[in-house]
Amino acid sequence: MQAAQLNGDEFLNWGLPERLKFINGELNSSRPFAHQSVEYGNEATATIDTYRNINEHIKNYGNEALGSIIVSMTRNVSDLLIVYLLEREAGLMVNTDDGLASQLQVVPLFETIDDLIQSHNILDGFLSNPVTKNSLKLQQKLNKTDILIQQVMIGYSDSNKDGGIFASQWYLYEAQSKIIEIGKSITLK
């Protein structure tokens, strides 16, 4: 964002509604934040270059050998949607008849007790996003599957450290039950 002369520090201080408004507005466009010749900071360059390498791999070999993009410590839906902006910046997103789509699955990893408790709400918001819907449809086509598939990861280790064995087991069970219900209720018309 800084490379595009946007205030990235301000973005970090916004609440979730402001972040989602900005991200969703950006996802209505396929244009990146900055031209490829623009210099990013070191961390941003490393991240965007990784996504560009993935893009080159897909162009040369397809996406079959690649897995998913796992978002560790997913705390809210913006953590997942930001991945689409990074993909867009590197030219990894594709335009479909329905709009922008990711060729790779973006997978939340819910790790703490608080994250497990909120996991179904986060997943519901993510699966309701138009870009996620487009992406799941595209991935279904690319992978030649009969059904739409969304991977979700839940973490035993951090939730165990966070709340102890019993609490961890309970919240893992609850999260899985609620996540399954969200998956059953989502339609991608």
Secondary structure, DSSP 4 states (H G I P E B T S, - for coil): -TTTT--HHHHHHS-HHHHHHHHHHHTT----SS-TTSPPPHHHHHHHHHHHHHHHHHHHH-STT---EEETT--SHHHHHHHHHHHHHTT--EEETTEEE-SS-EEEEE-SHHHHHHHHHHHHHHHTSHHHHHHHHHHHHHHT-SS-----EE-HHHHHHHHHHHHHHHHHHHHHHHHHHHHHH----
